[in-house]
Amino acid sequence: MSSSPSLDVQQLLDRSPFSRYQWLIFGLCFVVVLLDGFDTAAIGYIAPSLIKDWGVNKLQLAPVLSAALFGLAGGALCAGPLADRLGRKKVLVVSVLLFGAGCLASGFSADLAQLTVLRFITGFGLGAAMPNAVTLMSEYCPSDRRATITNAMFCGFPLGAALGGFLASWMIPQFGWRSVLYAGGVAPLLLVLVMLPALPESVRHMVARGEAANRIRAVLLRINAAMARDAASFVMSEPASVTPQTTRGLRLVLSRPYALGSVALWLAYFMGLMIFYALINWMPLLFKDAGIDARTATLISAVFPLGGVGAVAAGWLMDRYNADRVIMAGYLCTAAAIWAIGQSTGQVGMLMAVVFVAGALMNTTQSSMPALAAAFYPTAGRATGVAWMLGIGRFGGIAGSFLVVELQRRQLGFEAVFAVVAVPGLLAAGAVALKQRVARAEAGASAAQETPPAPTEGRAAGAGSP
């Protein structure tokens, strides 16, 4: 290895202004997440049209609404380990290509069976894209603004979901429900053409994998040329851990320092998505059953995910205060707001306001969870850690969809349905409390017994593997 000085890549990111190149990465990842939100929520907005056009009932529609959620879970669980092995960019580009093609094909479905299969394929791509976009962005962020920037990027998801509602309310009467799926398919395919030449691999992943210094330098020169130009090699300091340096992926996520924290993150995200999908999939129908016309019900429902733009404020708070406590408070307030929706059916204006507040709290909190997970794991397991939280959490979305079906089967009233859906918010807050009080204490106690590992180093150009 050359005797020239080594450069810690995170120190470079921390000491540099947020460059145009990082904004480009932010923009591309933001659009990926926005389209993810659009395609994920689209099926809920076209559900009333499917019932009318195909003559099916709500119970028959449940498998279609849930198919993408099974795909989301499978895609996330597979994509994380692949990204820790192959790289974030490769998996992300393939994922966007898959969900774009799947959504476009869904628009040509002839019956519920075809639509169910294609929604599963779409969901698989969606589930693989989200964690890699979050991981890639977080690994280009300065330490003191990581949660703020990552949350700002993640705002694309609720904005995309809200955009789907507004477009659906206009497109379906004009062009039919299939047009929503066509739009959700073409846009990701066009995005892939931009991502291939413009999106870089994670610089932290390249260092962790021992990539050639010239390749790492080429990326860092676009962020801070003065610091990167003279470095012959690149290193990356990671937190001390009892896990060996060769441990990565799922083995690291389930290792002693991280296991309890991982379970707590899974449970919190599971409960949050139980609320989100119970409402995003069924609110238009629940409001319609409560006597609100279909178009107004769709517009009110579209307000719910729009409130997720508050995640930027939550990220700012997480960067400056105890991140776990910020998330706990968000879930507790979410539970109260969801309960309040059931008490607000008297006036449409009041209902819309309450739905917006509930959506702001719910989506702000849920959108902050990937940043919390990204900060919890080291580079060698970050993509897997974030992806498995998102993947296991997707089963909460599946449970949420079927929860409303079961509550309707038991003929619970409008108020009772929202009271039950609020309970997972309390359980999510408890899970985050567990992460703070137990998991981090265990990780700190275990790490204190070990000597911190040497920094991970990128190999110099022409050198062998470390």
KOLPA-68393 format. One line per 4 residues: number of its first residue (from 0); for each residue x, y, z of C-alpha. Coordinates in nm, 2 decimals. Layout:
# KOLPA-68393
NUM> X,Y,Z | ... $
END
This chain:
# KOLPA-68393
0> 0.00,0.00,0.00 | 0.13,0.35,-0.08 | 0.28,0.56,0.19 | 0.07,0.86,0.08 $
4> -0.20,0.97,0.32 | -0.52,0.78,0.35 | -0.85,0.97,0.36 | -1.16,0.88,0.57 $
8> -1.45,0.91,0.32 | -1.70,1.00,0.60 | -1.47,1.28,0.72 | -1.47,1.41,0.36 $
12> -1.85,1.40,0.35 | -1.88,1.57,0.69 | -1.63,1.85,0.61 | -1.77,1.93,0.26 $
16> -2.07,2.15,0.15 | -2.35,1.94,0.01 | -2.24,1.93,-0.35 | -2.44,1.94,-0.68 $
20> -2.34,1.57,-0.73 | -2.50,1.48,-0.40 | -2.81,1.67,-0.49 | -2.82,1.47,-0.81 $
24> -2.81,1.15,-0.61 | -3.08,1.29,-0.38 | -3.30,1.38,-0.68 | -3.27,1.04,-0.85 $
28> -3.34,0.86,-0.52 | -3.63,1.10,-0.44 | -3.80,1.02,-0.78 | -3.75,0.64,-0.72 $
32> -3.93,0.67,-0.39 | -4.20,0.90,-0.53 | -4.28,0.65,-0.80 | -4.27,0.37,-0.54 $
36> -4.54,0.56,-0.34 | -4.74,0.62,-0.66 | -4.74,0.26,-0.77 | -4.79,0.12,-0.41 $
40> -5.10,0.33,-0.35 | -5.25,0.31,-0.70 | -5.44,-0.01,-0.64 | -5.64,0.15,-0.35 $
44> -5.75,0.44,-0.56 | -5.87,0.22,-0.85 | -6.04,-0.03,-0.62 | -6.39,0.13,-0.64 $
48> -6.37,0.12,-1.02 | -6.26,-0.24,-1.02 | -6.57,-0.33,-0.81 | -6.79,-0.14,-1.05 $
52> -6.64,-0.26,-1.38 | -6.57,-0.62,-1.29 | -6.87,-0.68,-1.07 | -6.67,-0.81,-0.77 $
56> -6.72,-0.73,-0.40 | -6.48,-0.60,-0.14 | -6.39,-0.94,0.00 | -6.30,-1.07,-0.35 $
60> -6.08,-0.76,-0.40 | -5.87,-0.83,-0.08 | -5.61,-1.07,-0.26 | -5.55,-0.80,-0.52 $
64> -5.49,-0.53,-0.26 | -5.26,-0.76,-0.07 | -5.07,-0.92,-0.36 | -4.83,-0.62,-0.39 $
68> -4.77,-0.63,-0.02 | -4.65,-0.99,-0.04 | -4.42,-0.89,-0.33 | -4.30,-0.58,-0.13 $
72> -4.20,-0.81,0.16 | -4.02,-1.06,-0.07 | -3.84,-0.79,-0.27 | -3.71,-0.62,0.04 $
76> -3.59,-0.94,0.21 | -3.40,-1.05,-0.10 | -3.27,-0.71,-0.21 | -3.09,-0.61,0.11 $
80> -2.84,-0.90,0.12 | -2.79,-0.88,-0.26 | -2.71,-0.50,-0.23 | -2.46,-0.57,0.05 $
84> -2.29,-0.82,-0.18 | -2.33,-0.67,-0.53 | -2.37,-0.30,-0.47 | -2.66,-0.06,-0.41 $
88> -2.68,0.08,-0.77 | -2.71,-0.25,-0.95 | -3.00,-0.38,-0.73 | -3.17,-0.04,-0.74 $
92> -3.17,-0.01,-1.12 | -3.30,-0.36,-1.17 | -3.57,-0.30,-0.91 | -3.70,0.01,-1.08 $
96> -3.70,-0.17,-1.41 | -3.90,-0.45,-1.26 | -4.17,-0.25,-1.09 | -4.22,-0.02,-1.39 $
100> -4.27,-0.32,-1.62 | -4.50,-0.49,-1.37 | -4.72,-0.18,-1.32 | -4.74,-0.12,-1.70 $
104> -4.84,-0.48,-1.76 | -5.10,-0.46,-1.48 | -5.29,-0.21,-1.69 | -5.36,-0.48,-1.95 $
108> -5.50,-0.73,-1.70 | -5.82,-0.91,-1.81 | -5.94,-1.04,-1.47 | -5.86,-1.05,-1.10 $
112> -5.63,-1.35,-1.13 | -5.40,-1.18,-1.38 | -5.40,-0.85,-1.19 | -5.31,-1.03,-0.87 $
116> -5.01,-1.20,-1.02 | -4.89,-0.88,-1.19 | -4.94,-0.68,-0.87 | -4.72,-0.93,-0.69 $
120> -4.44,-0.88,-0.95 | -4.48,-0.50,-0.92 | -4.46,-0.52,-0.55 | -4.14,-0.73,-0.56 $
124> -3.97,-0.46,-0.76 | -4.11,-0.19,-0.53 | -3.99,-0.37,-0.22 | -3.64,-0.41,-0.36 $
128> -3.61,-0.04,-0.47 | -3.71,0.13,-0.15 | -3.44,0.01,0.09 | -3.16,0.05,-0.16 $
132> -3.26,0.41,-0.24 | -3.26,0.49,0.14 | -2.93,0.31,0.19 | -2.75,0.47,-0.11 $
136> -2.87,0.82,-0.01 | -2.77,0.78,0.36 | -2.42,0.67,0.26 | -2.37,1.00,0.08 $
140> -2.49,1.22,0.37 | -2.28,1.41,0.63 | -2.32,1.26,0.97 | -2.49,1.56,1.13 $
144> -2.76,1.59,0.86 | -2.81,1.22,0.77 | -3.16,1.19,0.92 | -3.28,1.53,0.78 $
148> -3.16,1.45,0.42 | -3.27,1.09,0.42 | -3.62,1.18,0.56 | -3.64,1.46,0.29 $
152> -3.58,1.20,0.03 | -3.83,0.96,0.18 | -4.10,1.23,0.16 | -4.12,1.12,-0.20 $
156> -4.32,0.82,-0.09 | -4.62,0.99,0.07 | -4.61,1.26,-0.20 | -4.62,0.99,-0.47 $
160> -4.91,0.82,-0.29 | -5.09,1.15,-0.27 | -5.02,1.23,-0.63 | -5.17,0.89,-0.72 $
164> -5.49,0.99,-0.55 | -5.52,1.33,-0.72 | -5.43,1.19,-1.06 | -5.68,0.90,-1.01 $
168> -5.96,1.14,-0.93 | -5.90,1.31,-1.26 | -5.78,1.03,-1.48 | -6.03,0.76,-1.40 $
172> -6.34,0.96,-1.51 | -6.16,1.08,-1.82 | -5.96,0.77,-1.93 | -6.06,0.48,-1.71 $
176> -5.88,0.31,-1.42 | -5.62,0.14,-1.65 | -5.47,0.48,-1.73 | -5.34,0.51,-1.37 $
180> -5.14,0.19,-1.41 | -5.01,0.29,-1.75 | -4.87,0.61,-1.60 | -4.73,0.42,-1.31 $
184> -4.54,0.19,-1.54 | -4.40,0.42,-1.81 | -4.25,0.67,-1.56 | -4.01,0.42,-1.39 $
188> -3.90,0.28,-1.72 | -3.80,0.63,-1.84 | -3.62,0.69,-1.50 | -3.40,0.38,-1.56 $
192> -3.26,0.55,-1.87 | -3.14,0.84,-1.65 | -3.02,0.63,-1.36 | -2.79,0.40,-1.56 $
196> -2.54,0.68,-1.66 | -2.60,0.93,-1.38 | -2.63,0.73,-1.05 | -2.30,0.63,-0.88 $
200> -2.24,0.33,-0.65 | -2.22,0.40,-0.28 | -1.87,0.53,-0.20 | -1.89,0.37,0.15 $
204> -1.98,0.03,-0.01 | -1.69,0.06,-0.25 | -1.45,0.12,0.04 | -1.60,-0.16,0.24 $
208> -1.56,-0.40,-0.06 | -1.20,-0.29,-0.12 | -1.26,-0.13,-0.46 | -0.97,0.03,-0.65 $
212> -0.87,0.37,-0.51 | -0.90,0.53,-0.86 | -1.27,0.44,-0.88 | -1.34,0.58,-0.53 $
216> -1.15,0.89,-0.60 | -1.34,0.96,-0.93 | -1.66,0.98,-0.72 | -1.52,1.19,-0.44 $
220> -1.36,1.44,-0.68 | -1.71,1.54,-0.77 | -1.79,1.61,-0.41 | -1.46,1.77,-0.28 $
224> -1.18,1.77,-0.53 | -0.93,1.95,-0.29 | -0.96,1.67,-0.02 | -0.98,1.37,-0.26 $
228> -0.71,1.46,-0.51 | -0.40,1.37,-0.32 | -0.52,1.07,-0.13 | -0.36,0.74,-0.24 $
232> -0.61,0.52,-0.04 | -0.94,0.56,0.13 | -1.06,0.43,0.47 | -1.38,0.42,0.66 $
236> -1.41,0.40,1.03 | -1.70,0.20,1.17 | -1.84,0.18,1.53 | -1.68,-0.09,1.75 $
240> -1.86,-0.42,1.75 | -1.82,-0.78,1.87 | -1.88,-0.90,1.51 | -1.57,-0.98,1.30 $
244> -1.49,-0.76,1.00 | -1.59,-1.03,0.76 | -1.94,-1.05,0.90 | -2.19,-0.88,0.68 $
248> -2.55,-0.89,0.56 | -2.80,-1.09,0.76 | -2.54,-1.25,0.99 | -2.44,-0.90,1.11 $
252> -2.80,-0.79,1.15 | -2.88,-1.09,1.37 | -2.55,-1.08,1.56 | -2.55,-1.01,1.93 $
256> -2.49,-0.63,1.92 | -2.78,-0.57,1.68 | -3.03,-0.86,1.73 | -3.26,-0.69,1.99 $
260> -3.25,-0.36,1.81 | -3.34,-0.54,1.48 | -3.64,-0.71,1.63 | -3.76,-0.38,1.79 $
264> -3.73,-0.20,1.45 | -3.91,-0.48,1.27 | -4.20,-0.47,1.52 | -4.23,-0.09,1.51 $
268> -4.23,-0.08,1.13 | -4.48,-0.37,1.12 | -4.72,-0.19,1.33 | -4.68,0.14,1.15 $
272> -4.75,-0.02,0.81 | -5.05,-0.20,0.96 | -5.20,0.14,1.01 | -5.09,0.28,0.68 $
276> -5.22,0.01,0.46 | -5.54,-0.04,0.65 | -5.62,0.32,0.58 | -5.47,0.38,0.24 $
280> -5.64,0.07,0.09 | -5.97,0.10,0.26 | -6.04,0.46,0.34 | -6.21,0.54,0.01 $
284> -6.45,0.25,0.06 | -6.50,0.32,0.44 | -6.59,0.69,0.36 | -6.82,0.58,0.08 $
288> -7.00,0.34,0.31 | -7.03,0.63,0.56 | -7.24,0.82,0.31 | -6.97,1.03,0.13 $
292> -6.98,1.03,-0.26 | -6.70,0.83,-0.43 | -6.51,1.12,-0.57 | -6.51,1.32,-0.24 $
296> -6.40,1.00,-0.06 | -6.11,0.96,-0.29 | -6.00,1.32,-0.25 | -6.02,1.30,0.13 $
300> -5.82,0.98,0.13 | -5.55,1.14,-0.09 | -5.49,1.40,0.18 | -5.38,1.12,0.42 $
304> -5.04,1.04,0.26 | -4.98,1.41,0.17 | -4.90,1.49,0.53 | -4.58,1.29,0.51 $
308> -4.38,1.59,0.40 | -4.34,1.66,0.77 | -4.07,1.40,0.78 | -3.81,1.67,0.70 $
312> -3.89,1.84,1.04 | -3.87,1.50,1.21 | -3.53,1.44,1.05 | -3.41,1.78,1.18 $
316> -3.53,1.68,1.53 | -3.36,1.34,1.51 | -3.03,1.49,1.41 | -3.04,1.72,1.71 $
320> -3.22,1.53,1.99 | -3.28,1.17,2.09 | -3.40,1.01,1.77 | -3.58,0.72,1.95 $
324> -3.78,0.96,2.16 | -3.88,1.16,1.85 | -4.02,0.85,1.69 | -4.19,0.73,2.00 $
328> -4.38,1.06,2.04 | -4.48,1.04,1.67 | -4.64,0.70,1.71 | -4.82,0.80,2.03 $
332> -4.97,1.11,1.86 | -5.05,0.89,1.55 | -5.27,0.66,1.76 | -5.46,0.96,1.90 $
336> -5.52,1.11,1.56 | -5.63,0.78,1.40 | -5.89,0.74,1.67 | -6.01,1.10,1.61 $
340> -6.09,1.02,1.24 | -6.37,0.79,1.36 | -6.52,1.07,1.56 | -6.52,1.32,1.27 $
344> -6.78,1.20,1.02 | -7.03,1.48,1.07 | -6.87,1.74,0.84 | -6.66,1.68,0.53 $
348> -6.44,1.98,0.60 | -6.36,1.86,0.96 | -6.30,1.51,0.84 | -6.05,1.62,0.57 $
352> -5.87,1.83,0.83 | -5.85,1.54,1.08 | -5.73,1.30,0.80 | -5.46,1.55,0.71 $
356> -5.33,1.58,1.07 | -5.34,1.20,1.11 | -5.16,1.15,0.79 | -4.90,1.41,0.88 $
360> -4.83,1.23,1.21 | -4.84,0.88,1.07 | -4.64,0.93,0.76 | -4.38,1.16,0.92 $
364> -4.31,0.90,1.19 | -4.32,0.60,0.95 | -4.10,0.78,0.69 | -3.84,0.85,0.97 $
368> -3.79,0.48,1.04 | -3.55,0.40,0.75 | -3.32,0.69,0.87 | -3.33,0.54,1.23 $
372> -3.24,0.20,1.09 | -2.97,0.33,0.86 | -2.80,0.50,1.15 | -2.82,0.19,1.36 $
376> -2.63,-0.05,1.13 | -2.27,-0.04,1.00 | -2.19,-0.03,0.63 | -2.14,-0.41,0.59 $
380> -2.50,-0.47,0.70 | -2.68,-0.14,0.64 | -2.87,-0.24,0.32 | -2.98,-0.57,0.48 $
384> -3.08,-0.41,0.80 | -3.29,-0.14,0.63 | -3.43,-0.39,0.38 | -3.53,-0.65,0.64 $
388> -3.70,-0.38,0.85 | -3.90,-0.27,0.54 | -3.96,-0.63,0.43 | -4.08,-0.77,0.76 $
392> -4.28,-0.45,0.81 | -4.46,-0.52,0.49 | -4.63,-0.81,0.65 | -4.79,-0.55,0.88 $
396> -4.93,-0.40,0.56 | -5.08,-0.73,0.47 | -5.22,-0.77,0.82 | -5.37,-0.42,0.80 $
400> -5.55,-0.49,0.48 | -5.71,-0.81,0.62 | -5.77,-0.64,0.95 | -6.02,-0.41,0.79 $
404> -6.18,-0.70,0.61 | -6.23,-0.88,0.93 | -6.37,-0.58,1.11 | -6.62,-0.53,0.83 $
408> -6.71,-0.89,0.84 | -6.79,-0.85,1.21 | -7.00,-0.54,1.12 | -6.81,-0.30,1.34 $
412> -6.92,0.06,1.30 | -6.71,0.34,1.15 | -6.59,0.47,1.49 | -6.50,0.12,1.61 $
416> -6.29,0.05,1.30 | -6.07,0.35,1.35 | -6.04,0.29,1.72 | -5.90,-0.06,1.65 $
420> -5.67,0.06,1.38 | -5.52,0.32,1.63 | -5.40,0.04,1.87 | -5.09,-0.06,1.66 $
424> -4.96,0.30,1.70 | -4.93,0.23,2.08 | -4.75,-0.10,2.02 | -4.51,0.07,1.77 $
428> -4.41,0.33,2.04 | -4.35,0.05,2.28 | -4.12,-0.13,2.03 | -3.91,0.18,1.98 $
432> -3.89,0.22,2.36 | -3.76,-0.14,2.38 | -3.49,-0.05,2.12 | -3.37,0.24,2.32 $
436> -3.37,0.09,2.66 | -3.26,-0.27,2.59 | -3.10,-0.31,2.25 | -2.86,-0.02,2.25 $
440> -2.76,-0.09,2.60 | -2.68,-0.45,2.50 | -2.49,-0.33,2.19 | -2.29,-0.08,2.40 $
444> -2.20,-0.33,2.67 | -2.09,-0.59,2.41 | -1.89,-0.34,2.21 | -1.71,-0.22,2.53 $
448> -1.56,-0.56,2.57 | -1.39,-0.55,2.23 | -1.10,-0.36,2.08 | -1.24,-0.14,1.80 $
452> -1.17,-0.29,1.45 | -0.92,-0.13,1.22 | -1.08,0.10,0.96 | -1.20,-0.06,0.64 $
456> -0.97,0.05,0.35 | -1.01,0.08,-0.02 | -0.72,-0.07,-0.21 | -0.48,0.14,-0.41 $
460> -0.49,0.13,-0.78 | -0.31,-0.18,-0.90 | -0.29,-0.33,-0.55 | -0.42,-0.67,-0.46 $
464> -0.72,-0.73,-0.24 | -0.66,-0.64,0.13 $
END
